[in-house]
């Protein structure tokens, strides 16, 4: 079976980096359907109908993140039970984690949260069960669609080409729920894209590249594709959503959260 770790030179579409991304055009022009199949109202966020499964994961992640919500180490007392936190609460905690921390510190916190969700020795076991092969990449892509819909919204497995080899190890997220609800480029890059890429690539040993599109808020995940370093990734030059991000810097050419 072909080793994916040797398939590193393929190019995939890069995130759109343009001045148009600094408007809320994604909310105005995107007519993607919501999880119920009905078109999302123009100019409004996609509506979701979360069940107990989704709410349990939101609460679990939010409470794990809440341990790091204050740089001083003092977390907020949010109270409530396992199913009491909604998606807005999860995003609010993520935003709190960003405050007072630089890019690398934010990414390290997400790594710690992800590690805390796993039993001891899980990364080593994952490497044994899922070596960097075509089958492993395709299997993880298939798992991503049902298990991470609560986090990123509806997605589908798609065929990608790596070194001339076609395989179904791509996941197309139609409109990222996390990016849409946060409206923040820095949160997308620092709290999702790079920590997730690093976790799969370096902890699990299965390369993963995530390519967000800041025009329509879609994203492509490619299992088996080694991600470029931050400095060579187009997202490193992405400006803010200055009209929808609560912590945006409208005059900055690049999102300030990507520079510190």
Secondary structure, 3 states (H helix, E strand, C coil): CCEHHHCCCCCCCCCCCCHHHHCCHHHHHCCCECCCCCECCCCCCCCCCCCHHHHHHHHHHHHHHHCCCCCCCCCCCCCCCCCCCCHHHHHHHHHHHHCCCCHHHHHHHHHHHHHHCCCCCHHHHHHHHCCCEHHHHHHHHHHHHHHCHHHHCCEEEEEEEECCEEEEEEEEECCCHHHHHHCCHHHHHHHHHHHHHHHHHHHCCCCEEEEECCCCCCEEEEECCCCCCHHHCHHHHCCCCCCCCCCCCCCCCCCHHHCC
